[in-house]
């Protein structure tokens, strides 16, 4: 199973460097874009830092669509191609500053990106019905980040698609942060068993996140 680490877009270089060091055993990295609507370091910049450090790893940058115009999206796509990264489009959280723009839909951004020969993914929320999930899967993205998976068995219905479950992991250091997020999570000590179960349903890759615990991504490697 491929392991992807979510790199939090800290605004201080020291924090970013601390987070990405010693992660050479991961297959790749994903960088969210302005989580919770707060301005953070652009994923493209962190992607460049990662590319300079890990030349052969897969890098996925996230790009929100609700607060930027089409020309900005096209610029980010060109930047993703420059650093040889993939891209995931999401509508994003409501911005804390400025207004929502919603210039492009996920499907339109997907088409522009794939027209530029970029490996492109979309968000797939398992809080939706199976019908809504199938509708999203018809978009023909290269992969999908599966969010809000509270019942692993549902994946058996969609195992012919390239779904990468987003796994939030609770550690001894981030308990309060996890509770505030209010999304499904997995206890650190149960992670190996959880990933083994995912493999039974055809999952070949997972995205791992330890919000609030900078050392968590490194410690996870001891159990996977």
Backbone as CSV, one residue per row, in Angstrom:
resi,resn,N_x,N_y,N_z,CA_x,CA_y,CA_z,C_x,C_y,C_z
1,UNK,0.839,-1.203,0.000,0.000,0.000,0.000,0.875,1.255,0.000
2,UNK,0.534,2.219,-0.861,1.266,3.476,-0.900,0.800,4.390,0.231
3,UNK,1.766,5.082,0.843,1.477,5.989,1.944,1.799,7.418,1.538
4,UNK,0.787,8.293,1.666,0.980,9.715,1.402,0.825,10.482,2.712
5,UNK,1.706,11.424,2.953,1.673,12.239,4.171,1.095,13.612,3.865
6,UNK,0.148,14.051,4.678,-0.383,15.408,4.533,0.544,16.389,5.243
7,UNK,1.060,17.343,4.494,1.969,18.346,5.040,1.192,19.625,5.325
8,UNK,1.108,20.001,6.595,0.350,21.196,6.942,1.080,22.445,6.443
9,UNK,0.367,23.382,5.803,1.016,24.560,5.205,1.327,25.661,6.219
10,UNK,2.259,25.366,7.128,2.650,26.366,8.121,3.135,27.648,7.446
11,UNK,3.075,28.756,8.182,3.511,30.037,7.626,4.952,30.375,7.989
12,UNK,5.595,29.521,8.817,6.992,29.740,9.174,7.853,28.637,8.563
13,UNK,8.962,29.043,7.951,9.844,28.083,7.283,10.353,27.026,8.247
14,UNK,10.665,27.419,9.466,11.191,26.465,10.448,10.191,25.343,10.715
15,UNK,8.912,25.696,10.853,7.888,24.689,11.124,7.713,23.730,9.951
16,UNK,7.783,24.270,8.734,7.647,23.423,7.550,8.819,22.452,7.461
17,UNK,10.028,22.967,7.672,11.209,22.101,7.601,11.180,21.020,8.667
18,UNK,10.708,21.361,9.863,10.611,20.373,10.929,9.627,19.271,10.562
19,UNK,8.548,19.663,9.874,7.521,18.687,9.553,7.953,17.713,8.456
20,UNK,8.699,18.194,7.475,8.992,17.339,6.321,10.277,16.531,6.477
21,UNK,11.068,16.820,7.501,12.300,16.058,7.656,11.985,14.629,8.110
22,UNK,12.835,13.710,7.723,12.723,12.297,8.108,11.467,11.615,7.573
23,UNK,10.917,12.106,6.458,9.730,11.478,5.875,10.061,10.776,4.559
24,UNK,11.320,10.393,4.388,11.744,9.793,3.122,11.112,8.433,2.860
25,UNK,10.555,7.788,3.885,9.927,6.481,3.686,8.497,6.577,3.156
26,UNK,7.950,7.786,3.079,6.628,7.950,2.474,6.751,7.925,0.952
27,UNK,5.688,7.458,0.307,5.679,7.410,-1.159,5.396,8.769,-1.776
28,UNK,4.754,9.656,-1.024,4.435,10.968,-1.565,3.828,11.870,-0.511
29,UNK,3.460,13.077,-0.935,2.996,14.112,-0.011,1.826,14.879,-0.612
30,UNK,0.960,15.357,0.260,-0.172,16.192,-0.157,-0.177,17.452,0.700
31,UNK,-0.424,18.600,0.071,-0.436,19.868,0.800,-1.802,20.532,0.648
32,UNK,-2.548,20.710,1.749,-3.856,21.374,1.668,-3.724,22.863,1.391
33,UNK,-4.817,23.449,0.931,-4.831,24.863,0.551,-5.726,25.648,1.498
34,UNK,-5.116,26.551,2.281,-5.860,27.422,3.196,-6.911,26.670,4.016
35,UNK,-6.497,25.673,4.816,-7.464,24.907,5.604,-8.288,25.795,6.532
36,UNK,-9.589,25.466,6.594,-10.567,26.217,7.390,-10.725,27.659,6.924
37,UNK,-10.213,27.968,5.730,-10.399,29.298,5.160,-9.391,30.327,5.612
38,UNK,-8.397,29.929,6.411,-7.378,30.867,6.868,-6.196,30.896,5.892
39,UNK,-5.618,32.067,5.639,-4.494,32.147,4.699,-3.260,31.440,5.253
40,UNK,-2.699,30.555,4.446,-1.498,29.806,4.809,-0.502,29.879,3.655
41,UNK,0.658,29.272,3.844,1.649,29.236,2.776,1.080,28.486,1.579
42,UNK,1.201,29.017,0.356,0.630,28.361,-0.824,1.188,26.940,-1.006
43,UNK,0.325,25.978,-1.300,0.781,24.599,-1.516,1.858,24.482,-2.589
44,UNK,1.781,25.327,-3.624,2.768,25.261,-4.701,4.176,25.562,-4.182
45,UNK,4.290,26.489,-3.253,5.594,26.843,-2.690,6.136,25.679,-1.857
46,UNK,5.276,25.091,-1.020,5.725,23.950,-0.216,6.035,22.765,-1.121
47,UNK,5.264,22.620,-2.193,5.542,21.567,-3.153,6.923,21.724,-3.764
48,UNK,7.320,22.958,-4.025,8.656,23.224,-4.570,9.733,22.827,-3.561
49,UNK,9.509,23.164,-2.290,10.462,22.794,-1.238,10.583,21.270,-1.148
50,UNK,9.454,20.592,-1.199,9.462,19.125,-1.149,10.183,18.533,-2.362
51,UNK,9.946,19.104,-3.537,10.568,18.580,-4.748,12.091,18.720,-4.694
52,UNK,12.570,19.813,-4.121,14.014,20.001,-4.003,14.631,18.988,-3.038
53,UNK,13.835,18.571,-2.058,14.337,17.628,-1.053,14.150,16.184,-1.485
54,UNK,13.010,15.894,-2.094,12.676,14.522,-2.502,12.400,14.507,-4.005
55,UNK,13.405,14.263,-4.786,13.293,14.402,-6.235,12.347,13.389,-6.870
56,UNK,12.218,12.210,-6.279,11.459,11.137,-6.931,10.140,10.791,-6.240
57,UNK,9.723,11.597,-5.277,8.462,11.331,-4.595,7.295,11.979,-5.336
58,UNK,6.100,11.390,-5.171,4.909,12.021,-5.744,4.457,13.157,-4.842
59,UNK,4.149,14.278,-5.436,3.672,15.449,-4.709,2.299,15.829,-5.248
60,UNK,1.366,16.070,-4.347,0.010,16.475,-4.724,-0.289,17.806,-4.052
61,UNK,-0.582,18.814,-4.831,-0.972,20.097,-4.257,-2.487,20.240,-4.348
62,UNK,-3.082,20.811,-3.307,-4.517,21.084,-3.305,-4.759,22.517,-3.770
63,UNK,-5.871,22.711,-4.479,-6.229,24.050,-4.927,-7.707,24.269,-4.705
64,UNK,-8.035,25.243,-3.835,-9.433,25.591,-3.626,-9.930,26.434,-4.797
65,UNK,-11.236,26.362,-5.044,-11.822,27.043,-6.189,-12.748,28.194,-5.805
66,UNK,-13.174,28.242,-4.549,-14.213,29.214,-4.198,-13.707,30.645,-4.040
67,UNK,-12.371,30.833,-3.949,-11.871,32.185,-3.665,-10.861,32.687,-4.687
68,UNK,-10.756,32.017,-5.832,-9.800,32.454,-6.858,-10.457,32.439,-8.239
69,UNK,-9.905,33.237,-9.148,-10.441,33.325,-10.502,-9.739,32.324,-11.430
70,UNK,-10.316,32.137,-12.596,-9.807,31.129,-13.525,-8.347,31.361,-13.892
71,UNK,-7.940,32.607,-14.075,-6.552,32.856,-14.469,-5.588,32.388,-13.382
72,UNK,-5.992,32.520,-12.107,-5.165,32.034,-11.014,-5.046,30.507,-11.042
73,UNK,-6.157,29.846,-11.343,-6.151,28.387,-11.438,-5.215,27.934,-12.550
74,UNK,-5.293,28.612,-13.679,-4.420,28.242,-14.801,-2.948,28.456,-14.449
75,UNK,-2.636,29.493,-13.668,-1.260,29.731,-13.243,-0.779,28.622,-12.314
76,UNK,-1.635,28.209,-11.392,-1.279,27.130,-10.471,-1.043,25.835,-11.237
77,UNK,-1.859,25.573,-12.241,-1.688,24.369,-13.067,-0.320,24.387,-13.738
78,UNK,0.077,25.539,-14.260,1.400,25.638,-14.883,2.503,25.435,-13.846
79,UNK,2.289,25.955,-12.640,3.261,25.762,-11.579,3.375,24.305,-11.181
80,UNK,2.228,23.605,-11.142,2.231,22.182,-10.808,3.025,21.393,-11.844
81,UNK,2.885,21.778,-13.093,3.635,21.098,-14.146,5.127,21.384,-14.002
82,UNK,5.462,22.593,-13.596,6.869,22.986,-13.434,7.574,22.132,-12.379
83,UNK,6.876,21.840,-11.263,7.506,21.060,-10.194,7.154,19.570,-10.300
84,UNK,6.479,19.202,-11.398,6.123,17.799,-11.618,5.277,17.245,-10.473
85,UNK,4.170,17.926,-10.198,3.260,17.479,-9.149,1.878,17.211,-9.725
86,UNK,1.090,16.462,-8.969,-0.322,16.292,-9.278,-1.094,17.417,-8.592
87,UNK,-2.397,17.485,-8.860,-3.209,18.535,-8.256,-4.590,17.980,-7.913
88,UNK,-5.125,18.430,-6.793,-6.483,18.075,-6.376,-7.293,19.352,-6.253
89,UNK,-8.466,19.360,-6.856,-9.343,20.528,-6.759,-10.432,20.288,-5.718
90,UNK,-10.682,21.304,-4.932,-11.743,21.282,-3.930,-12.385,22.669,-3.897
91,UNK,-13.665,22.742,-3.589,-14.294,24.054,-3.497,-13.698,24.854,-2.348
92,UNK,-13.300,24.176,-1.256,-12.625,24.843,-0.153,-13.568,25.363,0.917
93,UNK,-12.993,25.670,2.059,-13.762,26.253,3.162,-14.047,27.724,2.874
94,UNK,-15.075,28.252,3.515,-15.427,29.662,3.333,-14.242,30.532,3.758
95,UNK,-13.763,31.413,2.859,-12.585,32.232,3.192,-12.867,33.198,4.343
96,UNK,-11.898,33.319,5.250,-12.040,34.227,6.385,-11.850,35.684,5.972
97,UNK,-11.244,35.900,4.811,-11.036,37.254,4.290,-11.506,37.300,2.846
98,UNK,-12.057,38.439,2.429,-12.511,38.578,1.054,-13.820,37.851,0.799
99,UNK,-14.160,37.756,-0.476,-15.432,37.177,-0.874,-15.250,35.869,-1.626
100,UNK,-16.263,35.040,-1.582,-16.253,33.837,-2.405,-16.473,34.232,-3.867
101,UNK,-15.739,33.584,-4.764,-15.806,33.914,-6.191,-16.492,32.811,-6.984
102,UNK,-16.068,31.565,-6.763,-16.662,30.407,-7.448,-16.664,30.585,-8.963
103,UNK,-15.514,30.957,-9.496,-15.388,31.197,-10.933,-15.434,29.894,-11.734
104,UNK,-14.938,28.809,-11.135,-14.884,27.520,-11.823,-15.502,26.422,-10.973
105,UNK,-16.139,25.471,-11.630,-16.574,24.255,-10.952,-15.394,23.283,-10.901
106,UNK,-15.506,22.262,-10.069,-14.464,21.241,-9.999,-14.285,20.560,-11.350
107,UNK,-15.392,20.317,-12.034,-15.339,19.615,-13.324,-14.628,20.450,-14.381
108,UNK,-14.883,21.781,-14.391,-14.215,22.647,-15.361,-12.718,22.739,-15.064
109,UNK,-12.377,22.875,-13.790,-10.963,22.925,-13.415,-10.270,21.610,-13.752
110,UNK,-10.969,20.500,-13.547,-10.421,19.182,-13.892,-10.084,19.105,-15.374
111,UNK,-10.984,19.586,-16.218,-10.760,19.535,-17.667,-9.548,20.381,-18.068
112,UNK,-9.450,21.588,-17.509,-8.320,22.464,-17.844,-7.014,21.792,-17.436
113,UNK,-6.991,21.212,-16.252,-5.784,20.586,-15.750,-5.369,19.390,-16.595
114,UNK,-6.332,18.522,-16.928,-6.006,17.340,-17.723,-5.628,17.720,-19.153
115,UNK,-6.183,18.818,-19.660,-5.779,19.316,-20.980,-4.314,19.749,-20.982
116,UNK,-3.792,20.047,-19.776,-2.388,20.426,-19.635,-1.522,19.250,-19.186
117,UNK,-2.073,18.043,-19.307,-1.344,16.813,-18.995,-0.890,16.736,-17.539
118,UNK,-1.758,17.189,-16.637,-1.500,17.095,-15.210,-2.368,15.988,-14.614
119,UNK,-1.768,15.121,-13.817,-2.548,14.125,-13.092,-3.416,14.855,-12.076
120,UNK,-4.738,14.641,-12.156,-5.667,15.492,-11.415,-6.686,14.676,-10.639
121,UNK,-6.940,15.104,-9.405,-7.908,14.429,-8.556,-9.002,15.362,-8.070
122,UNK,-10.057,14.761,-7.530,-11.168,15.499,-6.939,-11.477,14.923,-5.555
123,UNK,-12.266,15.665,-4.808,-12.704,15.226,-3.490,-13.954,14.363,-3.624
124,UNK,-14.015,13.271,-2.851,-15.152,12.364,-2.855,-15.603,12.168,-1.416
125,UNK,-16.730,12.773,-1.049,-17.203,12.712,0.332,-18.158,11.540,0.531
126,UNK,-17.825,10.680,1.487,-18.675,9.539,1.791,-19.791,9.889,2.758
127,UNK,-19.962,11.181,3.017,-21.160,11.627,3.726,-22.331,11.750,2.754
128,UNK,-22.037,11.640,1.450,-23.068,11.693,0.409,-23.655,10.306,0.172
129,UNK,-24.748,10.265,-0.568,-25.376,9.001,-0.929,-24.550,8.285,-2.000
130,UNK,-24.799,6.982,-2.174,-24.103,6.236,-3.219,-24.364,6.837,-4.592
131,UNK,-25.579,7.333,-4.806,-25.920,7.945,-6.090,-25.067,9.176,-6.353
132,UNK,-24.890,10.011,-5.338,-24.075,11.215,-5.495,-22.595,10.858,-5.682
133,UNK,-22.158,9.799,-5.021,-20.771,9.356,-5.176,-20.530,8.880,-6.605
134,UNK,-21.453,8.077,-7.125,-21.306,7.601,-8.508,-21.291,8.766,-9.492
135,UNK,-22.094,9.777,-9.225,-22.118,10.951,-10.101,-20.757,11.629,-10.133
136,UNK,-20.109,11.767,-8.975,-18.784,12.368,-8.923,-17.757,11.484,-9.625
137,UNK,-17.883,10.165,-9.480,-16.926,9.242,-10.091,-16.995,9.274,-11.622
138,UNK,-18.105,9.738,-12.173,-18.228,9.853,-13.622,-17.426,11.034,-14.184
139,UNK,-16.849,11.832,-13.319,-16.091,13.010,-13.768,-14.784,12.627,-14.444
140,UNK,-14.362,11.364,-14.285,-13.163,10.864,-14.956,-11.875,11.506,-14.434
141,UNK,-11.833,11.803,-13.150,-10.582,12.251,-12.541,-9.609,11.079,-12.467
142,UNK,-8.335,11.378,-12.313,-7.334,10.316,-12.227,-7.380,9.610,-10.879
143,UNK,-7.806,10.323,-9.837,-7.947,9.727,-8.512,-8.892,10.600,-7.684
144,UNK,-9.305,10.068,-6.527,-10.251,10.764,-5.659,-9.784,10.626,-4.211
145,UNK,-9.782,11.737,-3.484,-9.532,11.680,-2.055,-10.851,11.368,-1.360
146,UNK,-10.909,10.219,-0.695,-12.125,9.808,-0.009,-12.189,10.367,1.404
147,UNK,-13.130,11.264,1.648,-13.299,11.899,2.955,-14.516,11.334,3.676
148,UNK,-14.518,11.483,4.996,-15.663,11.113,5.842,-16.054,9.648,5.686
149,UNK,-15.056,8.780,5.639,-15.326,7.342,5.529,-15.549,6.784,6.932
150,UNK,-16.796,6.610,7.305,-17.095,6.065,8.633,-17.522,4.603,8.563
151,UNK,-17.606,4.053,7.352,-17.936,2.644,7.160,-17.103,2.109,6.007
152,UNK,-16.035,1.405,6.333,-15.099,0.924,5.322,-15.768,0.015,4.305
153,UNK,-16.783,-0.715,4.710,-17.430,-1.671,3.817,-18.049,-0.997,2.591
154,UNK,-18.373,0.298,2.689,-18.954,0.997,1.539,-17.980,1.047,0.367
155,UNK,-16.691,0.952,0.654,-15.689,1.016,-0.406,-15.800,-0.154,-1.373
156,UNK,-16.381,-1.260,-0.931,-16.502,-2.435,-1.800,-17.362,-2.136,-3.023
157,UNK,-18.244,-1.155,-2.912,-19.130,-0.785,-4.017,-18.374,-0.022,-5.106
158,UNK,-17.248,0.595,-4.726,-16.551,1.483,-5.659,-15.094,1.067,-5.866
159,UNK,-14.772,-0.212,-5.670,-13.360,-0.610,-5.653,-12.701,-0.628,-7.025
160,UNK,-13.451,-0.353,-8.089,-12.818,-0.278,-9.407,-12.246,1.114,-9.672
161,UNK,-12.475,2.048,-8.749,-11.993,3.416,-8.929,-10.764,3.665,-8.051
162,UNK,-9.970,4.647,-8.452,-8.758,4.973,-7.714,-9.091,5.927,-6.566
163,UNK,-9.575,5.363,-5.471,-9.951,6.148,-4.296,-8.825,6.071,-3.269
164,UNK,-8.403,7.229,-2.801,-7.360,7.322,-1.776,-8.015,7.827,-0.491
165,UNK,-8.290,6.950,0.469,-8.914,7.400,1.719,-8.045,8.396,2.475
166,UNK,-8.691,9.430,2.975,-8.030,10.433,3.816,-8.251,10.016,5.261
167,UNK,-7.167,9.637,5.934,-7.268,9.086,7.283,-6.713,10.083,8.293
168,UNK,-7.572,10.562,9.167,-7.154,11.423,10.272,-6.818,10.515,11.450
169,UNK,-5.640,10.707,12.025,-5.151,9.809,13.063,-5.035,10.545,14.391
170,UNK,-5.632,9.963,15.411,-5.557,10.534,16.763,-4.346,9.953,17.483
171,UNK,-3.488,10.835,17.961,-2.311,10.434,18.722,-2.445,10.964,20.153
172,UNK,-1.433,10.716,20.961,-1.459,11.204,22.340,-1.353,12.725,22.404
173,UNK,-0.849,13.354,21.333,-0.608,14.796,21.359,-1.722,15.639,20.737
174,UNK,-2.588,15.038,19.930,-3.536,15.871,19.179,-4.998,15.589,19.503
175,UNK,-5.263,15.046,20.663,-6.632,14.662,21.019,-7.609,15.833,20.895
176,UNK,-7.254,16.982,21.450,-8.167,18.130,21.421,-8.385,18.629,19.995
177,UNK,-7.333,18.651,19.188,-7.454,19.076,17.791,-8.396,18.164,17.028
178,UNK,-8.248,16.866,17.213,-9.095,15.880,16.527,-10.560,16.074,16.891
179,UNK,-10.832,16.291,18.153,-12.217,16.479,18.585,-12.842,17.718,17.951
180,UNK,-12.033,18.760,17.742,-12.548,20.002,17.160,-12.858,19.843,15.677
181,UNK,-12.152,18.950,14.982,-12.353,18.760,13.551,-13.717,18.132,13.245
182,UNK,-14.164,17.248,14.112,-15.477,16.599,13.973,-15.604,15.815,12.668
183,UNK,-14.584,15.030,12.380,-14.600,14.116,11.242,-14.178,12.736,11.741
184,UNK,-14.516,11.674,10.994,-14.086,10.336,11.405,-12.571,10.274,11.551
185,UNK,-12.113,9.541,12.546,-10.679,9.412,12.779,-10.355,7.990,13.222
186,UNK,-9.066,7.673,13.215,-8.585,6.355,13.627,-7.567,6.553,14.730
187,UNK,-7.657,5.764,15.788,-6.662,5.808,16.851,-5.334,5.266,16.339
188,UNK,-4.253,5.884,16.761,-2.912,5.492,16.322,-2.682,3.988,16.474
189,UNK,-3.073,3.430,17.589,-2.805,2.018,17.853,-3.638,1.076,16.980
190,UNK,-4.673,1.602,16.327,-5.519,0.772,15.459,-5.239,0.976,13.973
191,UNK,-4.240,1.804,13.654,-4.016,2.196,12.267,-3.615,1.018,11.380
192,UNK,-2.732,0.164,11.856,-2.284,-0.978,11.048,-3.467,-1.879,10.687
193,UNK,-4.303,-2.172,11.662,-5.476,-3.016,11.415,-6.441,-2.346,10.450
194,UNK,-6.609,-1.034,10.583,-7.514,-0.285,9.719,-7.028,-0.326,8.269
195,UNK,-5.732,-0.136,8.062,-5.180,-0.168,6.705,-5.267,-1.568,6.102
196,UNK,-5.092,-2.582,6.918,-5.243,-3.956,6.434,-6.670,-4.197,5.946
197,UNK,-7.638,-3.632,6.660,-9.035,-3.778,6.250,-9.298,-3.034,4.943
198,UNK,-8.710,-1.855,4.779,-8.871,-1.095,3.539,-8.359,-1.890,2.342
199,UNK,-7.250,-2.574,2.517,-6.675,-3.357,1.429,-7.627,-4.461,0.972
200,UNK,-8.420,-4.989,1.877,-9.376,-6.037,1.528,-10.432,-5.528,0.544
201,UNK,-10.644,-4.207,0.545,-11.648,-3.614,-0.343,-11.012,-2.930,-1.547
202,UNK,-9.798,-3.320,-1.868,-9.161,-2.853,-3.097,-8.422,-1.538,-2.998
203,UNK,-8.257,-0.998,-1.799,-7.551,0.272,-1.641,-6.051,0.050,-1.757
204,UNK,-5.409,0.867,-2.600,-3.975,0.709,-2.851,-3.141,1.860,-2.296
205,UNK,-3.809,2.950,-1.888,-3.092,4.115,-1.366,-3.935,4.783,-0.288
206,UNK,-3.269,5.419,0.671,-3.970,6.182,1.705,-3.237,7.496,1.941
207,UNK,-3.993,8.518,2.344,-3.437,9.806,2.728,-3.567,9.930,4.239
208,UNK,-2.439,10.108,4.928,-2.408,10.107,6.380,-2.206,11.507,6.927
209,UNK,-2.965,11.846,7.966,-2.905,13.176,8.559,-2.903,13.074,10.081
210,UNK,-2.001,13.818,10.721,-1.973,13.892,12.185,-2.054,15.357,12.605
211,UNK,-3.182,16.018,12.380,-3.289,17.451,12.692,-2.991,17.729,14.161
212,UNK,-2.147,18.736,14.387,-1.804,19.097,15.756,-0.648,18.304,16.338
213,UNK,-0.050,17.425,15.543,1.080,16.617,16.019,2.127,16.555,14.907
214,UNK,3.110,17.457,14.962,4.106,17.552,13.895,4.968,16.304,13.769
215,UNK,5.191,15.591,14.869,5.988,14.370,14.833,5.147,13.152,14.498
216,UNK,3.838,13.339,14.429,2.952,12.184,14.229,3.202,11.435,12.945
217,UNK,3.462,12.170,11.860,3.687,11.524,10.568,4.920,10.632,10.598
218,UNK,5.930,11.061,11.324,7.143,10.251,11.452,6.883,9.011,12.311
219,UNK,6.169,9.202,13.419,5.897,8.080,14.325,5.034,7.016,13.696
220,UNK,4.156,7.414,12.761,3.281,6.460,12.084,4.081,5.385,11.358
221,UNK,5.233,5.760,10.861,6.046,4.825,10.093,6.471,3.610,10.904
222,UNK,6.418,3.724,12.218,6.819,2.596,13.057,5.769,1.499,13.110
223,UNK,4.534,1.809,12.692,3.478,0.793,12.756,2.972,0.382,11.376
224,UNK,3.457,1.020,10.316,3.004,0.679,8.963,4.161,0.120,8.125
